[in-house]
Amino acid sequence: MKIVWSDFATSELKDIFRYYKSVAGKKNAHKLIDSIFKSTRQLIKYPDSGQIEESLKELNEGHRYLVTSNYKIIYKKIKEGILITDVFDTRQNPTKINNPKRKSGK
């Protein structure tokens, strides 16, 4: 099983890095991104280890999430492995996760 990152999730990760680089420095930004990547590795062996993402349940696509720092890493199983669809800052209004742009994971 392999981990695949959607374009949307990759874009969110880049935004997170840029933000942390500007406020906390490059070293801390790299640490945060590394911890996000590290937490996704468990999905290779344990794809159901994350909790079900209730706010995306209506899509019937089996979205789950892991939490790292202040971020929800949203994912679902696909034929090729695990698709990371979003990296969502939990300090935001939770209803933002239902934005159509986020739901598609594109």
C-alpha positions in Angstrom: 0.0 0.0 0.0 1.3 3.5 -0.8 0.5 7.0 0.2 -0.7 9.4 -2.5 -1.1 13.1 -1.9 -3.8 15.0 -3.8 -2.8 18.3 -5.4 -5.0 20.1 -2.9 -3.4 18.5 0.1 0.1 19.2 -1.3 -0.9 22.9 -1.8 -2.1 23.1 1.8 1.1 21.6 3.0 3.1 24.2 1.1 1.0 26.9 2.5 1.6 25.6 6.0 5.3 25.4 5.4 5.4 29.0 4.1 3.4 30.3 7.0 5.6 28.6 9.7 8.7 29.6 7.9 7.7 33.2 8.2 6.6 33.1 11.8 8.8 30.4 13.4 11.7 30.0 11.0 12.7 27.5 8.4 13.9 24.8 10.9 10.6 24.8 12.8 8.6 24.7 9.5 10.6 21.7 8.4 10.0 19.9 11.8 6.3 20.4 11.4 6.1 19.2 7.9 8.3 16.2 8.8 6.0 15.3 11.7 3.0 15.4 9.3 4.7 13.1 6.8 5.9 10.8 9.6 2.4 10.4 11.0 1.1 9.3 7.6 3.5 6.4 7.4 1.4 4.3 9.8 -1.3 4.2 7.2 0.7 1.9 5.0 0.3 -0.9 7.5 -2.8 0.4 9.4 -5.1 2.2 6.9 -8.0 2.2 9.3 -6.0 3.6 12.2 -7.5 7.1 11.9 -10.9 8.1 13.2 -13.8 8.5 10.8 -14.2 12.1 9.7 -17.9 12.8 10.6 -18.1 16.0 8.7 -17.3 14.2 5.4 -19.4 11.1 6.1 -22.2 12.3 3.7 -19.8 11.7 0.8 -19.7 7.9 1.5 -16.0 7.8 0.6 -14.7 6.5 3.9 -12.8 9.6 4.9 -10.7 9.3 8.0 -8.2 11.5 9.8 -5.1 11.6 11.9 -4.1 14.5 14.1 -0.6 15.9 14.2 0.0 19.1 16.1 -2.9 21.4 15.1 -3.6 19.6 11.9 -6.1 17.0 10.7 -4.7 14.9 8.0 -7.7 13.8 6.0 -7.5 10.6 3.9 -9.4 7.8 2.3 -8.6 4.4 0.8 -8.3 4.2 -3.0 -7.4 1.5 -5.4 -3.7 2.6 -5.4 -3.4 2.9 -1.7 -4.2 5.8 0.6 -5.1 9.3 -0.7 -4.4 12.2 1.5 -7.1 14.7 0.5 -6.5 17.6 2.9 -4.4 18.9 5.7 -6.8 21.0 7.8 -5.8 23.4 10.6 -8.1 22.5 13.5 -8.0 26.1 14.8 -10.2 27.1 11.9 -14.0 27.0 12.0 -14.8 23.3 11.6 -17.5 24.0 8.9 -14.7 25.1 6.5 -13.8 21.5 6.1 -17.0 21.2 4.1 -15.9 23.7 1.4 -16.4 22.0 -2.0 -12.8 22.7 -2.9 -11.7 20.7 0.2 -14.2 17.9 -0.4 -13.0 17.1 -3.8 -9.3 16.9 -2.7 -8.2 18.2 -6.1 
